[in-house]
């Protein structure tokens, strides 16, 4: 039973939005630290394979919070919780009140309290985006299992999109749990997608981009996308069913083309003149959640 039904939709949305604001601060950490943790893990594994007696420690990178990141401090216990948040410039540890989502950024006027270094605007933007997504889920589905499930789905897509944009990585640590979560949600009836549709959505999503990848590679000798894109598309198929896959891939392609053309015109393309596809798949997944596949196909004229 929805404990915030009817007139209580607004309290549900506000409560979930507040939780999303707090979670957004953690997503900032996840987005920045997870790729660095993975890189450190790969270095250790390579060192072990090569028989290095002193494999590389998990020392890459840094603490990401609403107030900045630490880049380059060695720490054998580097993970999502350790070391604590501190300024990337002066290395001063941050107090809890320096990490209050959005409000600390505003109170400090976007600068470190100790050295005055400017804090990246992306931190409060991600926090506000997460809060908005959770608020929207609370408003639409209320304080229900479905509302919280879709909120988690939105948070995962936001994190994956940002990580891929920053690093061109779509970590298995996020894509595979997202895929399984979609199948489990369908099996439990938490989402309206039938389990059979979810399973075939995952299969078709993976095989579709896998086929495109190998076709492009055989024709050009180049890799047009990464395996993470296959897994993210499979995850979206699990959440929405195979029926939504065409709408998702078409919308992602349209968004990607628009952004790519804009970046090219502005000279913003990175080395190799490519744009990661994951952020556009994530954007299309969020659009599908709110408007549905049929509306999206109509939007792009199909």
C-alpha positions in Angstrom: 0.0 0.0 0.0 1.2 3.5 -0.9 1.7 5.3 2.4 1.7 8.6 0.5 -1.3 8.2 -1.7 -3.7 10.8 -3.0 -3.0 14.2 -1.4 0.2 12.8 0.0 1.9 12.5 -3.3 3.8 15.8 -2.7 5.2 14.6 0.7 6.3 11.4 -0.9 8.0 13.3 -3.7 9.7 15.7 -1.4 11.0 12.9 0.9 12.3 11.0 -2.0 13.8 14.1 -3.5 15.6 14.9 -0.3 17.0 11.3 -0.2 18.1 11.8 -3.9 19.9 15.0 -2.9 21.9 13.1 -0.3 22.5 10.2 -2.7 23.7 12.7 -5.3 26.6 13.6 -3.1 27.6 9.9 -3.0 27.2 9.6 -6.8 29.8 12.3 -7.1 32.2 10.1 -5.2 31.2 7.0 -7.2 31.6 8.7 -10.5 35.1 9.9 -9.7 36.5 7.1 -7.6 35.2 3.9 -9.3 37.2 4.4 -12.6 40.3 5.0 -10.5 39.7 2.0 -8.4 39.3 -0.1 -11.5 42.5 1.2 -13.0 44.4 0.4 -9.8 42.8 -3.1 -9.8 43.9 -3.7 -13.4 47.5 -2.5 -12.6 47.7 -4.9 -9.7 46.4 -7.8 -11.8 48.9 -7.0 -14.6 51.7 -6.8 -12.0 50.7 -10.2 -10.6 50.6 -11.8 -14.0 54.0 -10.5 -14.8 55.3 -11.8 -11.5 56.0 -8.5 -9.9 56.9 -9.0 -6.3 55.5 -5.5 -5.4 52.2 -5.2 -7.3 50.8 -1.7 -7.7 48.8 -0.7 -4.7 45.3 0.7 -4.9 46.5 4.2 -4.9 45.0 5.9 -7.9 43.2 9.2 -7.5 40.8 10.5 -5.2 38.0 11.6 -3.1 35.0 13.1 -5.0 32.5 15.1 -3.0 30.4 18.2 -3.5 33.4 20.2 -2.6 36.2 18.7 -4.7 38.4 15.8 -5.4 41.8 14.6 -4.2 44.0 13.6 -7.1 47.1 11.6 -6.7 47.5 10.9 -2.9 48.7 7.4 -2.4 46.6 5.3 -0.1 46.6 1.6 0.3 43.0 1.7 1.5 41.6 3.8 -1.4 37.9 3.0 -1.9 34.5 4.8 -1.9 34.8 5.6 1.8 38.5 6.1 2.3 40.4 8.5 2.3 38.0 11.2 3.6 37.0 14.2 1.5 39.5 16.9 1.2 40.4 19.8 -1.1 42.4 18.7 -4.3 44.5 21.8 -4.2 45.5 22.4 -0.5 44.7 18.8 0.7 43.0 20.1 3.8 40.4 17.7 5.2 36.8 18.9 4.8 34.5 19.1 7.8 31.0 17.5 7.6 29.4 20.9 7.1 31.6 21.5 4.0 29.9 18.4 2.4 26.2 19.3 2.8 24.8 18.8 -0.8 24.3 22.0 -2.7 24.0 24.2 0.4 27.7 24.0 1.2 28.6 25.0 -2.4 26.3 28.0 -2.1 27.5 29.0 1.3 31.2 28.8 0.2 30.3 30.6 -3.1 31.8 27.7 -5.0 35.3 27.9 -3.5 37.3 25.9 -1.0 37.0 27.2 2.6 40.7 26.9 3.2 42.5 27.9 0.0 39.8 29.5 -2.2 40.3 27.1 -5.1 37.2 27.0 -7.3 34.9 24.0 -6.8 33.6 22.4 -10.0 30.0 23.3 -10.7 29.3 19.6 -11.7 29.1 18.6 -8.1 25.9 20.5 -7.2 24.5 19.9 -10.6 24.7 16.1 -10.2 23.2 16.4 -6.7 20.3 18.5 -8.0 19.8 16.2 -10.9 19.6 13.2 -8.6 17.2 15.0 -6.3 15.0 16.0 -9.3 14.9 12.4 -10.6 13.9 11.0 -7.2 11.3 13.7 -6.8 9.8 12.9 -10.2 9.7 9.2 -9.3 8.0 10.0 -6.0 5.5 12.2 -7.7 4.6 9.6 -10.3 4.7 6.4 -8.4 4.5 7.6 -4.8 6.3 5.9 -1.8 6.1 2.5 -3.4 8.4 -0.3 -4.3 8.0 0.7 -8.0 8.8 4.3 -7.2 12.0 3.4 -5.3 13.0 0.9 -7.9 12.8 3.4 -10.7 14.6 5.9 -8.6 17.5 3.5 -8.3 17.4 2.9 -12.0 17.7 6.7 -12.6 20.6 7.0 -10.2 22.4 4.1 -12.0 21.9 5.7 -15.4 23.1 9.1 -14.2 26.3 7.5 -12.7 27.0 5.4 -15.8 26.4 8.3 -18.2 28.8 10.6 -16.3 31.5 7.9 -15.9 31.4 7.1 -19.6 31.6 10.8 -20.5 34.6 11.3 -18.3 36.5 8.1 -19.0 34.8 6.2 -21.9 34.3 3.3 -19.4 31.0 1.6 -18.6 32.1 -0.5 -15.6 30.7 -4.0 -15.2 30.4 -3.2 -11.5 27.4 -1.0 -12.5 26.1 -2.3 -15.8 25.7 -6.0 -14.8 23.9 -5.2 -11.5 21.6 -2.9 -13.4 20.8 -5.7 -15.9 20.1 -8.2 -13.1 18.0 -5.6 -11.2 15.8 -5.1 -14.3 15.2 -8.9 -14.6 14.5 -9.3 -10.9 12.1 -6.3 -10.9 10.2 -7.9 -13.8 10.2 -11.3 -12.1 8.8 -9.8 -8.9 6.2 -7.8 -10.7 7.6 -4.5 -9.4 7.7 -3.0 -12.9 5.0 -3.6 -15.5 7.4 -5.5 -17.9 6.7 -9.2 -18.3 9.7 -11.4 -17.3 9.8 -13.0 -20.8 9.9 -9.6 -22.4 12.6 -8.5 -20.1 14.8 -11.6 -20.8 14.4 -11.2 -24.5 15.0 -7.5 -24.2 18.3 -8.2 -22.5 19.3 -10.8 -25.1 18.3 -8.7 -28.1 19.9 -5.5 -26.6 23.2 -7.2 -26.2 23.2 -9.0 -29.5 22.1 -6.0 -31.5 25.1 -3.8 -30.5 27.5 -6.8 -30.5 26.5 -7.4 -34.1 27.0 -3.7 -35.0 30.4 -3.8 -33.3 31.7 -6.8 -35.2 30.2 -5.7 -38.5 32.0 -2.3 -38.2 35.2 -3.9 -37.1 35.3 -6.4 -40.0 34.6 -3.6 -42.5 36.9 -0.9 -41.1 39.3 -2.8 -38.8 38.4 -0.3 -36.1 36.3 -0.6 -32.9 33.3 1.6 -33.1 32.1 1.1 -29.5 33.0 -0.8 -26.3 31.6 -3.9 -24.7 30.1 -1.7 -22.0 27.6 -0.3 -24.5 26.3 -3.8 -25.3 25.7 -4.4 -21.6 24.0 -1.1 -20.9 21.7 -1.6 -23.9 21.0 -5.1 -22.6 20.2 -3.6 -19.2 17.8 -1.2 -20.8 16.1 -4.1 -22.6 15.7 -5.9 -19.3 14.0 -2.8 -17.7 11.7 -1.9 -20.6 11.3 -5.1 -22.6 12.4 -5.9 -26.2 9.6 -3.7 -27.6 11.4 -0.5 -26.4 14.8 -1.2 -27.9 14.2 0.4 -31.3 13.0 3.6 -29.8 15.9 3.7 -27.3 18.6 3.1 -29.9 17.1 5.6 -32.4 16.7 8.3 -29.8 20.3 7.7 -28.5 21.6 8.0 -32.0 19.8 11.2 -32.6 21.0 12.8 -29.4 24.5 11.5 -30.0 24.5 13.0 -33.6 23.3 16.4 -32.3 25.9 16.5 -29.5 28.7 15.2 -31.8 27.9 17.9 -34.5 27.8 20.6 -31.8 31.1 19.5 -30.3 32.7 19.4 -33.7 31.5 22.9 -34.6 32.8 24.2 -31.2 36.1 22.3 -31.5 35.2 20.3 -28.4 35.9 16.8 -29.7 38.5 14.9 -27.7 41.5 13.2 -29.2 40.5 10.6 -31.8 37.4 12.7 -32.6 34.9 10.5 -30.9 32.0 10.8 -28.4 31.2 8.0 -26.0 27.8 6.4 -26.7 26.9 5.5 -23.1 25.6 8.9 -22.1 23.2 9.0 -25.0 21.9 5.5 -24.2 21.4 6.6 -20.6 19.6 9.7 -21.7 17.4 7.7 -24.0 16.7 5.3 -21.1 15.5 8.1 -18.9 13.4 9.5 -21.7 11.8 6.1 -22.3 10.9 6.0 -18.6 9.0 9.2 -18.7 7.4 9.2 -22.1 7.4 5.6 -23.3 8.7 4.0 -26.5 5.7 4.9 -28.6 5.9 8.6 -27.8 9.6 8.7 -28.5 9.1 7.1 -31.9 6.5 9.7 -32.7 8.9 12.4 -31.5 11.5 11.4 -34.1 8.9 11.0 -36.8 8.4 7.2 -36.9 
